[in-house]
Amino acid sequence: MEFSRHEPTLRPEQTPTGLSTGRFEVCCRECGDDEGGYDSQSGEVRDLRGPYPSKDRALEVLVLHRAMTERDW
Ligand SMILES: [Zn+2]
């Protein structure tokens, strides 16, 4: 039985030079996010990634995404 739960990760958004922007991103490898540049991701991955204005908001999205993929189809 295939278990397809997604395990997205939360990370601080950074500028290309590595400075923190104060916003947060949600990366889901199971959705195809390779944690590379935003421009190289698919539309779906971008939608999930955000960035979100606060850590709490990003965490909310992460938990919701995980819950959505937790079901046994
Ligand atoms: Zn996902």
N, CA, C, O and the ligand as a Tripos MOL2 file, in Angstrom:
@<TRIPOS>MOLECULE
protein
  293   291    74     0     0
PROTEIN
NO_CHARGES

@<TRIPOS>ATOM
      1 N           0.8490   -1.2080    0.0000 N.3       1 MET1
      2 CA          0.0000    0.0000    0.0000 C.3       1 MET1
      3 C           0.8730    1.2410    0.0000 C.2       1 MET1
      4 O           1.7150    1.4360    0.8760 O.2       1 MET1
      5 N           0.6560    2.0440   -0.9710 N.am      2 GLU2
      6 CA          1.4420    3.2810   -1.1140 C.3       2 GLU2
      7 C           0.9540    4.3250   -0.1150 C.2       2 GLU2
      8 O          -0.2370    4.6270   -0.0400 O.2       2 GLU2
      9 N           1.8800    4.8570    0.6340 N.am      3 PHE3
     10 CA          1.5400    5.9020    1.5960 C.3       3 PHE3
     11 C           2.0740    7.2250    1.0620 C.2       3 PHE3
     12 O           3.2830    7.4240    0.9480 O.2       3 PHE3
     13 N           1.1570    8.1180    0.7410 N.am      4 SER4
     14 CA          1.5850    9.2960   -0.0100 C.3       4 SER4
     15 C           1.5730   10.5970    0.7890 C.2       4 SER4
     16 O           1.4390   11.6820    0.2240 O.2       4 SER4
     17 N           1.7120   10.4770    2.0890 N.am      5 ARG5
     18 CA          1.7000   11.6880    2.8920 C.3       5 ARG5
     19 C           2.8650   12.6020    2.5230 C.2       5 ARG5
     20 O           3.9890   12.1490    2.3080 O.2       5 ARG5
     21 N           2.5760   13.8650    2.4560 N.am      6 HIS6
     22 CA          3.6210   14.8400    2.1490 C.3       6 HIS6
     23 C           4.2140   15.3840    3.4370 C.2       6 HIS6
     24 O           3.5200   15.5600    4.4380 O.2       6 HIS6
     25 N           5.5040   15.6450    3.3880 N.am      7 GLU7
     26 CA          6.1930   16.1930    4.5650 C.3       7 GLU7
     27 C           6.8540   17.5180    4.2070 C.2       7 GLU7
     28 O           8.0720   17.5920    4.0470 O.2       7 GLU7
     29 N           6.0450   18.5560    4.0850 N.am      8 PRO8
     30 CA          6.6240   19.8470    3.7300 C.3       8 PRO8
     31 C           7.5250   20.3940    4.8440 C.2       8 PRO8
     32 O           7.3790   20.0300    6.0110 O.2       8 PRO8
     33 N           8.4190   21.2370    4.4790 N.am      9 THR9
     34 CA          9.3070   21.8560    5.4660 C.3       9 THR9
     35 C           9.1360   23.3690    5.4430 C.2       9 THR9
     36 O           8.7700   23.9690    4.4330 O.2       9 THR9
     37 N           9.4120   23.9480    6.5840 N.am     10 LEU10
     38 CA          9.2790   25.3910    6.7530 C.3      10 LEU10
     39 C          10.6810   25.9910    6.7760 C.2      10 LEU10
     40 O          11.5740   25.4630    7.4390 O.2      10 LEU10
     41 N          10.8700   27.0730    6.0670 N.am     11 ARG11
     42 CA         12.2000   27.6930    6.1100 C.3      11 ARG11
     43 C          12.0770   29.2020    5.9480 C.2      11 ARG11
     44 O          11.1410   29.6860    5.3120 O.2      11 ARG11
     45 N          13.0060   29.9340    6.5140 N.am     12 PRO12
     46 CA         12.9800   31.3840    6.3490 C.3      12 PRO12
     47 C          13.3150   31.7400    4.9040 C.2      12 PRO12
     48 O          14.2150   31.1470    4.3080 O.2      12 PRO12
     49 N          12.6140   32.6790    4.3560 N.am     13 GLU13
     50 CA         12.9300   33.1410    3.0080 C.3      13 GLU13
     51 C          14.2100   33.9570    3.0420 C.2      13 GLU13
     52 O          14.4350   34.7470    3.9590 O.2      13 GLU13
     53 N          15.0360   33.7580    2.0400 N.am     14 GLN14
     54 CA         16.2860   34.5070    1.9650 C.3      14 GLN14
     55 C          16.4330   35.1670    0.6070 C.2      14 GLN14
     56 O          15.8990   34.6910   -0.3960 O.2      14 GLN14
     57 N          17.1470   36.2440    0.5910 N.am     15 THR15
     58 CA         17.4990   36.8710   -0.6740 C.3      15 THR15
     59 C          18.5950   36.0100   -1.3020 C.2      15 THR15
     60 O          19.1990   35.1840   -0.6180 O.2      15 THR15
     61 N          18.8570   36.1970   -2.6030 N.am     16 PRO16
     62 CA         19.9170   35.4050   -3.2440 C.3      16 PRO16
     63 C          21.2700   35.5590   -2.5470 C.2      16 PRO16
     64 O          22.1360   34.6950   -2.6890 O.2      16 PRO16
     65 N          21.4560   36.6080   -1.8210 N.am     17 THR17
     66 CA         22.7350   36.7960   -1.1310 C.3      17 THR17
     67 C          22.6960   36.2650    0.3020 C.2      17 THR17
     68 O          23.6450   36.4460    1.0640 O.2      17 THR17
     69 N          21.5880   35.6060    0.6640 N.am     18 GLY18
     70 CA         21.5390   34.9360    1.9550 C.3      18 GLY18
     71 C          21.0330   35.7640    3.1190 C.2      18 GLY18
     72 O          21.1770   35.3680    4.2760 O.2      18 GLY18
     73 N          20.4410   36.9100    2.8230 N.am     19 LEU19
     74 CA         19.8840   37.7230    3.9040 C.3      19 LEU19
     75 C          18.4440   37.3030    4.1700 C.2      19 LEU19
     76 O          17.7070   36.9580    3.2460 O.2      19 LEU19
     77 N          18.0540   37.3350    5.4270 N.am     20 SER20
     78 CA         16.6880   36.9780    5.7780 C.3      20 SER20
     79 C          15.7330   38.1090    5.4080 C.2      20 SER20
     80 O          16.0420   39.2850    5.6010 O.2      20 SER20
     81 N          14.5640   37.7360    4.8720 N.am     21 THR21
     82 CA         13.5800   38.7540    4.4980 C.3      21 THR21
     83 C          12.5140   38.9220    5.5720 C.2      21 THR21
     84 O          11.6910   39.8350    5.5020 O.2      21 THR21
     85 N          12.5320   38.0290    6.5770 N.am     22 GLY22
     86 CA         11.5080   38.0930    7.6230 C.3      22 GLY22
     87 C          10.2490   37.3380    7.2450 C.2      22 GLY22
     88 O           9.3050   37.2680    8.0320 O.2      22 GLY22
     89 N          10.2280   36.7710    6.0430 N.am     23 ARG23
     90 CA          9.0800   35.9690    5.6160 C.3      23 ARG23
     91 C           9.4760   34.4920    5.6070 C.2      23 ARG23
     92 O          10.6440   34.1320    5.7560 O.2      23 ARG23
     93 N           8.4510   33.6520    5.4250 N.am     24 PHE24
     94 CA          8.7110   32.2090    5.5100 C.3      24 PHE24
     95 C           8.1340   31.4630    4.3160 C.2      24 PHE24
     96 O           7.1160   31.8580    3.7490 O.2      24 PHE24
     97 N           8.8090   30.3730    3.9460 N.am     25 GLU25
     98 CA          8.3920   29.5630    2.8050 C.3      25 GLU25
     99 C           8.0660   28.1410    3.2470 C.2      25 GLU25
    100 O           8.6110   27.6350    4.2270 O.2      25 GLU25
    101 N           7.1610   27.5080    2.4980 N.am     26 VAL26
    102 CA          6.8500   26.1010    2.7320 C.3      26 VAL26
    103 C           7.3030   25.3210    1.4910 C.2      26 VAL26
    104 O           6.8320   25.5690    0.3810 O.2      26 VAL26
    105 N           8.2230   24.3790    1.6990 N.am     27 CYS27
    106 CA          8.7500   23.5780    0.5980 C.3      27 CYS27
    107 C           8.2660   22.1500    0.7230 C.2      27 CYS27
    108 O           8.4230   21.5270    1.7730 O.2      27 CYS27
    109 N           7.6720   21.6190   -0.3530 N.am     28 CYS28
    110 CA          7.2040   20.2390   -0.3210 C.3      28 CYS28
    111 C           7.8550   19.4470   -1.4530 C.2      28 CYS28
    112 O           7.5140   19.6120   -2.6240 O.2      28 CYS28
    113 N           8.7880   18.5970   -1.0820 N.am     29 ARG29
    114 CA          9.4880   17.7920   -2.0900 C.3      29 ARG29
    115 C           8.5470   16.8440   -2.8040 C.2      29 ARG29
    116 O           8.7090   16.5740   -3.9940 O.2      29 ARG29
    117 N           7.5530   16.3350   -2.0680 N.am     30 GLU30
    118 CA          6.6020   15.4100   -2.6720 C.3      30 GLU30
    119 C           5.7590   16.1050   -3.7470 C.2      30 GLU30
    120 O           5.2030   15.4460   -4.6260 O.2      30 GLU30
    121 N           5.6700   17.4060   -3.6740 N.am     31 CYS31
    122 CA          4.9390   18.1670   -4.6900 C.3      31 CYS31
    123 C           5.8680   18.5790   -5.8290 C.2      31 CYS31
    124 O           5.4310   19.1790   -6.8110 O.2      31 CYS31
    125 N           7.1450   18.2550   -5.6910 N.am     32 GLY32
    126 CA          8.0830   18.5610   -6.7660 C.3      32 GLY32
    127 C           9.0190   19.7180   -6.4730 C.2      32 GLY32
    128 O           9.8100   20.1170   -7.3280 O.2      32 GLY32
    129 N           8.9300   20.2590   -5.2600 N.am     33 ASP33
    130 CA          9.8320   21.3590   -4.9090 C.3      33 ASP33
    131 C          11.2350   20.8080   -4.6900 C.2      33 ASP33
    132 O          11.4420   19.9570   -3.8250 O.2      33 ASP33
    133 N          12.2010   21.2910   -5.4730 N.am     34 ASP34
    134 CA         13.5770   20.8080   -5.3160 C.3      34 ASP34
    135 C          14.3970   21.7850   -4.4710 C.2      34 ASP34
    136 O          15.6220   21.6880   -4.3980 O.2      34 ASP34
    137 N          13.7010   22.7210   -3.8400 N.am     35 GLU35
    138 CA         14.3180   23.7220   -2.9710 C.3      35 GLU35
    139 C          15.2860   24.6170   -3.7270 C.2      35 GLU35
    140 O          16.1490   25.2710   -3.1410 O.2      35 GLU35
    141 N          15.1220   24.6290   -5.0140 N.am     36 GLY36
    142 CA         15.9200   25.5320   -5.8430 C.3      36 GLY36
    143 C          15.2400   26.8830   -5.9520 C.2      36 GLY36
    144 O          14.3550   27.2070   -5.1600 O.2      36 GLY36
    145 N          15.6510   27.6670   -6.9300 N.am     37 GLY37
    146 CA         15.1140   29.0100   -7.0990 C.3      37 GLY37
    147 C          13.6190   29.0040   -7.3840 C.2      37 GLY37
    148 O          13.0900   28.0930   -8.0200 O.2      37 GLY37
    149 N          12.9630   30.0290   -6.9040 N.am     38 TYR38
    150 CA         11.5130   30.1720   -7.0660 C.3      38 TYR38
    151 C          11.1260   30.0940   -8.5450 C.2      38 TYR38
    152 O          10.1160   29.4840   -8.8940 O.2      38 TYR38
    153 N          11.9150   30.7000   -9.3900 N.am     39 ASP39
    154 CA         11.5960   30.7660  -10.8170 C.3      39 ASP39
    155 C          11.6440   29.4130  -11.5090 C.2      39 ASP39
    156 O          11.0530   29.2390  -12.5750 O.2      39 ASP39
    157 N          12.3430   28.4550  -10.9120 N.am     40 SER40
    158 CA         12.4590   27.1490  -11.5610 C.3      40 SER40
    159 C          11.4010   26.1640  -11.0640 C.2      40 SER40
    160 O          11.4200   24.9950  -11.4470 O.2      40 SER40
    161 N          10.4820   26.6220  -10.2190 N.am     41 GLN41
    162 CA          9.4520   25.7340   -9.6800 C.3      41 GLN41
    163 C           8.1730   25.8220  -10.5070 C.2      41 GLN41
    164 O           7.9280   26.8100  -11.1980 O.2      41 GLN41
    165 N           7.3620   24.7630  -10.4200 N.am     42 SER42
    166 CA          6.0860   24.7640  -11.1260 C.3      42 SER42
    167 C           5.0880   25.6720  -10.4040 C.2      42 SER42
    168 O           5.3160   26.0760   -9.2640 O.2      42 SER42
    169 N           3.9950   25.9820  -11.0720 N.am     43 GLY43
    170 CA          2.9830   26.8650  -10.5040 C.3      43 GLY43
    171 C           2.4360   26.3760   -9.1750 C.2      43 GLY43
    172 O           2.2450   27.1560   -8.2420 O.2      43 GLY43
    173 N           2.1830   25.0620   -9.1000 N.am     44 GLU44
    174 CA          1.6480   24.4820   -7.8770 C.3      44 GLU44
    175 C           2.6170   24.6640   -6.7100 C.2      44 GLU44
    176 O           2.2350   25.0400   -5.6020 O.2      44 GLU44
    177 N           3.8720   24.3860   -7.0030 N.am     45 VAL45
    178 CA          4.9020   24.5060   -5.9760 C.3      45 VAL45
    179 C           5.0230   25.9560   -5.5090 C.2      45 VAL45
    180 O           5.2020   26.2210   -4.3200 O.2      45 VAL45
    181 N           4.9260   26.8710   -6.4340 N.am     46 ARG46
    182 CA          5.0110   28.2930   -6.0740 C.3      46 ARG46
    183 C           3.8570   28.7090   -5.1790 C.2      46 ARG46
    184 O           4.0300   29.4610   -4.2200 O.2      46 ARG46
    185 N           2.6590   28.1960   -5.5170 N.am     47 ASP47
    186 CA          1.4750   28.5270   -4.7160 C.3      47 ASP47
    187 C           1.6670   28.1000   -3.2720 C.2      47 ASP47
    188 O           1.3180   28.8240   -2.3390 O.2      47 ASP47
    189 N           2.2300   26.9080   -3.1050 N.am     48 LEU48
    190 CA          2.4170   26.3970   -1.7510 C.3      48 LEU48
    191 C           3.5530   27.1310   -1.0540 C.2      48 LEU48
    192 O           3.4940   27.3820    0.1500 O.2      48 LEU48
    193 N           4.5650   27.4670   -1.8000 N.am     49 ARG49
    194 CA          5.7730   28.0120   -1.1880 C.3      49 ARG49
    195 C           5.5580   29.3750   -0.5310 C.2      49 ARG49
    196 O           6.2280   29.7130    0.4450 O.2      49 ARG49
    197 N           4.6580   30.1210   -1.0490 N.am     50 GLY50
    198 CA          4.4030   31.4400   -0.4720 C.3      50 GLY50
    199 C           5.2040   32.5100   -1.1910 C.2      50 GLY50
    200 O           5.1090   32.5920   -2.4160 O.2      50 GLY50
    201 N           5.9650   33.3140   -0.5270 N.am     51 PRO51
    202 CA          6.2500   33.3050    0.9060 C.3      51 PRO51
    203 C           5.1120   33.8610    1.7620 C.2      51 PRO51
    204 O           4.2520   34.5950    1.2740 O.2      51 PRO51
    205 N           5.1210   33.5040    3.0240 N.am     52 TYR52
    206 CA          4.1170   33.9320    3.9790 C.3      52 TYR52
    207 C           4.6960   34.9670    4.9260 C.2      52 TYR52
    208 O           5.8710   34.9150    5.2890 O.2      52 TYR52
    209 N           3.8430   35.9160    5.3210 N.am     53 PRO53
    210 CA          4.3130   37.0580    6.1120 C.3      53 PRO53
    211 C           4.7720   36.7310    7.5250 C.2      53 PRO53
    212 O           5.5030   37.5090    8.1370 O.2      53 PRO53
    213 N           4.3470   35.5790    8.0480 N.am     54 SER54
    214 CA          4.7700   35.2240    9.4000 C.3      54 SER54
    215 C           4.9970   33.7270    9.4980 C.2      54 SER54
    216 O           4.5030   32.9480    8.6830 O.2      54 SER54
    217 N           5.7540   33.3430   10.5150 N.am     55 LYS55
    218 CA          6.0370   31.9360   10.7220 C.3      55 LYS55
    219 C           4.7520   31.1730   11.0620 C.2      55 LYS55
    220 O           4.5600   30.0390   10.6260 O.2      55 LYS55
    221 N           3.8850   31.8070   11.8400 N.am     56 ASP56
    222 CA          2.6230   31.1740   12.2240 C.3      56 ASP56
    223 C           1.7620   30.8660   11.0010 C.2      56 ASP56
    224 O           1.1630   29.7960   10.8990 O.2      56 ASP56
    225 N           1.7130   31.8130   10.0910 N.am     57 ARG57
    226 CA          0.9030   31.6360    8.8810 C.3      57 ARG57
    227 C           1.4660   30.4980    8.0230 C.2      57 ARG57
    228 O           0.7160   29.6700    7.5060 O.2      57 ARG57
    229 N           2.7760   30.4700    7.8810 N.am     58 ALA58
    230 CA          3.4170   29.4270    7.0840 C.3      58 ALA58
    231 C           3.1910   28.0540    7.7210 C.2      58 ALA58
    232 O           2.9790   27.0610    7.0240 O.2      58 ALA58
    233 N           3.2370   28.0160    9.0350 N.am     59 LEU59
    234 CA          3.0390   26.7670    9.7650 C.3      59 LEU59
    235 C           1.6150   26.2470    9.5660 C.2      59 LEU59
    236 O           1.3920   25.0450    9.4240 O.2      59 LEU59
    237 N           0.6650   27.1710    9.5580 N.am     60 GLU60
    238 CA         -0.7320   26.8330    9.3150 C.3      60 GLU60
    239 C          -0.8820   26.1370    7.9630 C.2      60 GLU60
    240 O          -1.5440   25.1050    7.8440 O.2      60 GLU60
    241 N          -0.2580   26.7220    6.9600 N.am     61 VAL61
    242 CA         -0.3290   26.1820    5.6040 C.3      61 VAL61
    243 C           0.3380   24.8130    5.5480 C.2      61 VAL61
    244 O          -0.1620   23.8940    4.9000 O.2      61 VAL61
    245 N           1.4640   24.6870    6.2300 N.am     62 LEU62
    246 CA          2.1960   23.4240    6.2650 C.3      62 LEU62
    247 C           1.3400   22.3070    6.8670 C.2      62 LEU62
    248 O           1.2410   21.2140    6.3100 O.2      62 LEU62
    249 N           0.7330   22.5970    7.9960 N.am     63 VAL63
    250 CA         -0.0850   21.5990    8.6960 C.3      63 VAL63
    251 C          -1.2920   21.2070    7.8490 C.2      63 VAL63
    252 O          -1.6570   20.0340    7.7740 O.2      63 VAL63
    253 N          -1.9010   22.1960    7.2170 N.am     64 LEU64
    254 CA         -3.0610   21.9490    6.3590 C.3      64 LEU64
    255 C          -2.6700   21.0780    5.1660 C.2      64 LEU64
    256 O          -3.3860   20.1470    4.8000 O.2      64 LEU64
    257 N          -1.5360   21.3930    4.5760 N.am     65 HIS65
    258 CA         -1.0750   20.6350    3.4110 C.3      65 HIS65
    259 C          -0.8060   19.1840    3.7940 C.2      65 HIS65
    260 O          -1.1600   18.2610    3.0590 O.2      65 HIS65
    261 N          -0.1890   18.9950    4.9330 N.am     66 ARG66
    262 CA          0.1140   17.6520    5.3930 C.3      66 ARG66
    263 C          -1.1810   16.8780    5.6540 C.2      66 ARG66
    264 O          -1.3060   15.7090    5.2900 O.2      66 ARG66
    265 N          -2.1370   17.5520    6.2900 N.am     67 ALA67
    266 CA         -3.4230   16.9170    6.6030 C.3      67 ALA67
    267 C          -4.1560   16.5190    5.3150 C.2      67 ALA67
    268 O          -4.7960   15.4690    5.2550 O.2      67 ALA67
    269 N          -4.0560   17.3550    4.3070 N.am     68 MET68
    270 CA         -4.7300   17.0920    3.0420 C.3      68 MET68
    271 C          -4.1510   15.8690    2.3330 C.2      68 MET68
    272 O          -4.8610   15.1690    1.6110 O.2      68 MET68
    273 N          -2.8720   15.6190    2.5410 N.am     69 THR69
    274 CA         -2.2170   14.5110    1.8380 C.3      69 THR69
    275 C          -2.1450   13.2600    2.6980 C.2      69 THR69
    276 O          -1.5820   12.2440    2.2910 O.2      69 THR69
    277 N          -2.7220   13.3440    3.8940 N.am     70 GLU70
    278 CA         -2.6330   12.2450    4.8490 C.3      70 GLU70
    279 C          -3.6990   11.1890    4.5870 C.2      70 GLU70
    280 O          -3.5850   10.0510    5.0430 O.2      70 GLU70
    281 N          -4.7150   11.5660    3.8620 N.am     71 ARG71
    282 CA         -5.8310   10.6560    3.6230 C.3      71 ARG71
    283 C          -5.4210    9.4630    2.7780 C.2      71 ARG71
    284 O          -4.4950    9.5320    1.9700 O.2      71 ARG71
    285 N          -6.1140    8.4080    2.9830 N.am     72 ASP72
    286 CA         -5.9420    7.1860    2.2060 C.3      72 ASP72
    287 C          -6.9110    7.2450    1.0310 C.2      72 ASP72
    288 O          -8.1200    7.1220    1.2280 O.2      72 ASP72
    289 N          -6.4180    7.4270   -0.1560 N.am     73 TRP73
    290 CA         -7.3450    7.5940   -1.2880 C.3      73 TRP73
    291 C          -7.8120    6.2600   -1.8170 C.2      73 TRP73
    292 O          -8.5940    6.2130   -2.7670 O.2      73 TRP73
    293 ZN          2.9530   18.3890   -1.1700 Zn       74 ZN74
@<TRIPOS>BOND
     1     1     2 1
     2     2     3 1
     3     3     4 2
     4     3     5 am
     5     5     6 1
     6     6     7 1
     7     7     8 2
     8     7     9 am
     9     9    10 1
    10    10    11 1
    11    11    12 2
    12    11    13 am
    13    13    14 1
    14    14    15 1
    15    15    16 2
    16    15    17 am
    17    17    18 1
    18    18    19 1
    19    19    20 2
    20    19    21 am
    21    21    22 1
    22    22    23 1
    23    23    24 2
    24    23    25 am
    25    25    26 1
    26    26    27 1
    27    27    28 2
    28    27    29 am
    29    29    30 1
    30    30    31 1
    31    31    32 2
    32    31    33 am
    33    33    34 1
    34    34    35 1
    35    35    36 2
    36    35    37 am
    37    37    38 1
    38    38    39 1
    39    39    40 2
    40    39    41 am
    41    41    42 1
    42    42    43 1
    43    43    44 2
    44    43    45 am
    45    45    46 1
    46    46    47 1
    47    47    48 2
    48    47    49 am
    49    49    50 1
    50    50    51 1
    51    51    52 2
    52    51    53 am
    53    53    54 1
    54    54    55 1
    55    55    56 2
    56    55    57 am
    57    57    58 1
    58    58    59 1
    59    59    60 2
    60    59    61 am
    61    61    62 1
    62    62    63 1
    63    63    64 2
    64    63    65 am
    65    65    66 1
    66    66    67 1
    67    67    68 2
    68    67    69 am
    69    69    70 1
    70    70    71 1
    71    71    72 2
    72    71    73 am
    73    73    74 1
    74    74    75 1
    75    75    76 2
    76    75    77 am
    77    77    78 1
    78    78    79 1
    79    79    80 2
    80    79    81 am
    81    81    82 1
    82    82    83 1
    83    83    84 2
    84    83    85 am
    85    85    86 1
    86    86    87 1
    87    87    88 2
    88    87    89 am
    89    89    90 1
    90    90    91 1
    91    91    92 2
    92    91    93 am
    93    93    94 1
    94    94    95 1
    95    95    96 2
    96    95    97 am
    97    97    98 1
    98    98    99 1
    99    99   100 2
   100    99   101 am
   101   101   102 1
   102   102   103 1
   103   103   104 2
   104   103   105 am
   105   105   106 1
   106   106   107 1
   107   107   108 2
   108   107   109 am
   109   109   110 1
   110   110   111 1
   111   111   112 2
   112   111   113 am
   113   113   114 1
   114   114   115 1
   115   115   116 2
   116   115   117 am
   117   117   118 1
   118   118   119 1
   119   119   120 2
   120   119   121 am
   121   121   122 1
   122   122   123 1
   123   123   124 2
   124   123   125 am
   125   125   126 1
   126   126   127 1
   127   127   128 2
   128   127   129 am
   129   129   130 1
   130   130   131 1
   131   131   132 2
   132   131   133 am
   133   133   134 1
   134   134   135 1
   135   135   136 2
   136   135   137 am
   137   137   138 1
   138   138   139 1
   139   139   140 2
   140   139   141 am
   141   141   142 1
   142   142   143 1
   143   143   144 2
   144   143   145 am
   145   145   146 1
   146   146   147 1
   147   147   148 2
   148   147   149 am
   149   149   150 1
   150   150   151 1
   151   151   152 2
   152   151   153 am
   153   153   154 1
   154   154   155 1
   155   155   156 2
   156   155   157 am
   157   157   158 1
   158   158   159 1
   159   159   160 2
   160   159   161 am
   161   161   162 1
   162   162   163 1
   163   163   164 2
   164   163   165 am
   165   165   166 1
   166   166   167 1
   167   167   168 2
   168   167   169 am
   169   169   170 1
   170   170   171 1
   171   171   172 2
   172   171   173 am
   173   173   174 1
   174   174   175 1
   175   175   176 2
   176   175   177 am
   177   177   178 1
   178   178   179 1
   179   179   180 2
   180   179   181 am
   181   181   182 1
   182   182   183 1
   183   183   184 2
   184   183   185 am
   185   185   186 1
   186   186   187 1
   187   187   188 2
   188   187   189 am
   189   189   190 1
   190   190   191 1
   191   191   192 2
   192   191   193 am
   193   193   194 1
   194   194   195 1
   195   195   196 2
   196   195   197 am
   197   197   198 1
   198   198   199 1
   199   199   200 2
   200   199   201 am
   201   201   202 1
   202   202   203 1
   203   203   204 2
   204   203   205 am
   205   205   206 1
   206   206   207 1
   207   207   208 2
   208   207   209 am
   209   209   210 1
   210   210   211 1
   211   211   212 2
   212   211   213 am
   213   213   214 1
   214   214   215 1
   215   215   216 2
   216   215   217 am
   217   217   218 1
   218   218   219 1
   219   219   220 2
   220   219   221 am
   221   221   222 1
   222   222   223 1
   223   223   224 2
   224   223   225 am
   225   225   226 1
   226   226   227 1
   227   227   228 2
   228   227   229 am
   229   229   230 1
   230   230   231 1
   231   231   232 2
   232   231   233 am
   233   233   234 1
   234   234   235 1
   235   235   236 2
   236   235   237 am
   237   237   238 1
   238   238   239 1
   239   239   240 2
   240   239   241 am
   241   241   242 1
   242   242   243 1
   243   243   244 2
   244   243   245 am
   245   245   246 1
   246   246   247 1
   247   247   248 2
   248   247   249 am
   249   249   250 1
   250   250   251 1
   251   251   252 2
   252   251   253 am
   253   253   254 1
   254   254   255 1
   255   255   256 2
   256   255   257 am
   257   257   258 1
   258   258   259 1
   259   259   260 2
   260   259   261 am
   261   261   262 1
   262   262   263 1
   263   263   264 2
   264   263   265 am
   265   265   266 1
   266   266   267 1
   267   267   268 2
   268   267   269 am
   269   269   270 1
   270   270   271 1
   271   271   272 2
   272   271   273 am
   273   273   274 1
   274   274   275 1
   275   275   276 2
   276   275   277 am
   277   277   278 1
   278   278   279 1
   279   279   280 2
   280   279   281 am
   281   281   282 1
   282   282   283 1
   283   283   284 2
   284   283   285 am
   285   285   286 1
   286   286   287 1
   287   287   288 2
   288   287   289 am
   289   289   290 1
   290   290   291 1
   291   291   292 2
@<TRIPOS>SUBSTRUCTURE
     1 MET1         2 RESIDUE 1 A MET
     2 GLU2         6 RESIDUE 1 A GLU
     3 PHE3        10 RESIDUE 1 A PHE
     4 SER4        14 RESIDUE 1 A SER
     5 ARG5        18 RESIDUE 1 A ARG
     6 HIS6        22 RESIDUE 1 A HIS
     7 GLU7        26 RESIDUE 1 A GLU
     8 PRO8        30 RESIDUE 1 A PRO
     9 THR9        34 RESIDUE 1 A THR
    10 LEU10       38 RESIDUE 1 A LEU
    11 ARG11       42 RESIDUE 1 A ARG
    12 PRO12       46 RESIDUE 1 A PRO
    13 GLU13       50 RESIDUE 1 A GLU
    14 GLN14       54 RESIDUE 1 A GLN
    15 THR15       58 RESIDUE 1 A THR
    16 PRO16       62 RESIDUE 1 A PRO
    17 THR17       66 RESIDUE 1 A THR
    18 GLY18       70 RESIDUE 1 A GLY
    19 LEU19       74 RESIDUE 1 A LEU
    20 SER20       78 RESIDUE 1 A SER
    21 THR21       82 RESIDUE 1 A THR
    22 GLY22       86 RESIDUE 1 A GLY
    23 ARG23       90 RESIDUE 1 A ARG
    24 PHE24       94 RESIDUE 1 A PHE
    25 GLU25       98 RESIDUE 1 A GLU
    26 VAL26      102 RESIDUE 1 A VAL
    27 CYS27      106 RESIDUE 1 A CYS
    28 CYS28      110 RESIDUE 1 A CYS
    29 ARG29      114 RESIDUE 1 A ARG
    30 GLU30      118 RESIDUE 1 A GLU
    31 CYS31      122 RESIDUE 1 A CYS
    32 GLY32      126 RESIDUE 1 A GLY
    33 ASP33      130 RESIDUE 1 A ASP
    34 ASP34      134 RESIDUE 1 A ASP
    35 GLU35      138 RESIDUE 1 A GLU
    36 GLY36      142 RESIDUE 1 A GLY
    37 GLY37      146 RESIDUE 1 A GLY
    38 TYR38      150 RESIDUE 1 A TYR
    39 ASP39      154 RESIDUE 1 A ASP
    40 SER40      158 RESIDUE 1 A SER
    41 GLN41      162 RESIDUE 1 A GLN
    42 SER42      166 RESIDUE 1 A SER
    43 GLY43      170 RESIDUE 1 A GLY
    44 GLU44      174 RESIDUE 1 A GLU
    45 VAL45      178 RESIDUE 1 A VAL
    46 ARG46      182 RESIDUE 1 A ARG
    47 ASP47      186 RESIDUE 1 A ASP
    48 LEU48      190 RESIDUE 1 A LEU
    49 ARG49      194 RESIDUE 1 A ARG
    50 GLY50      198 RESIDUE 1 A GLY
    51 PRO51      202 RESIDUE 1 A PRO
    52 TYR52      206 RESIDUE 1 A TYR
    53 PRO53      210 RESIDUE 1 A PRO
    54 SER54      214 RESIDUE 1 A SER
    55 LYS55      218 RESIDUE 1 A LYS
    56 ASP56      222 RESIDUE 1 A ASP
    57 ARG57      226 RESIDUE 1 A ARG
    58 ALA58      230 RESIDUE 1 A ALA
    59 LEU59      234 RESIDUE 1 A LEU
    60 GLU60      238 RESIDUE 1 A GLU
    61 VAL61      242 RESIDUE 1 A VAL
    62 LEU62      246 RESIDUE 1 A LEU
    63 VAL63      250 RESIDUE 1 A VAL
    64 LEU64      254 RESIDUE 1 A LEU
    65 HIS65      258 RESIDUE 1 A HIS
    66 ARG66      262 RESIDUE 1 A ARG
    67 ALA67      266 RESIDUE 1 A ALA
    68 MET68      270 RESIDUE 1 A MET
    69 THR69      274 RESIDUE 1 A THR
    70 GLU70      278 RESIDUE 1 A GLU
    71 ARG71      282 RESIDUE 1 A ARG
    72 ASP72      286 RESIDUE 1 A ASP
    73 TRP73      290 RESIDUE 1 A TRP
    74 ZN74       293 GROUP 0 **** ****
